[in-house]
């Protein structure tokens, strides 16, 4: 399981913010009560207050809910047994269950491995829209590439359980077998993808294949790598989000249910 760190504690989002817990999971709600919500799922070595999440919260015309995956943010270091990515997928489902209980209009924003978890958790849920940033959509192929680079066969990995690659990467049979059992097979939701042409962590070919297969709209940024963090990269992310979210998110309640949504923040 990856270790977790908070990339930045600096608040770049000026909207109202409330830190809370949802079923024991540290979470943050951003923005004033609205009939729509975007659930943000961060990636490895990140947190619920990552700069890209704050850019999303500032640009979104509705509320945003973010949360820490196991071993990340305020859940790091880990205490007690953890099973990644099973526990992470469980928590994504828990947060989405909660969101759908209080909002009828739910969208998602997912980064890197967060996109893979979202594909598993959200394929059969009603979603208005999905935004994927540098998404990992094919975990099985990515792990196979790591095995090949390390000169490790699948049989060796199964036999030994854990192999430390020359690069220091920890390869586990449990993780690989999870990926082979959980291959996203359908995705019916309108989706926008932003991916860097120079991404060395998740090859751009993954997003190209996903967009071709599922009809997603792919935007490619040149001269950018996997981790969006510089002021210019965050500005480009903000522009992309604002260009794509205006038509995707409803900001008017069809039934005046704002009071109930406000109450949901006290969960």
Secondary structure, 3 states (H helix, E strand, C coil): CCCCCCCCCCCCCCCCEEEEEECCEEEEEECCCCCEEEEEECCCCCCCCCHHHHHHHHHCCCEEEEECCCCCHHHCCCCCCCCCCHHHHHHHHHHHHHHHHHCCEEEEEEECHHHHHHHHHHCCCCCCCEEEECCCCCHHHHHHHHHHHHCCCHHHHHHHCEEECCCCCEEEHHHHHHHHHCCCCCCCCCEEEEEECCCCCCCHHHHHHHHHHHCCEEEEECCCCCCCCCHHHHHHHHHHHHHHHCCCCCCCCCCCCHHHHHHHCCC
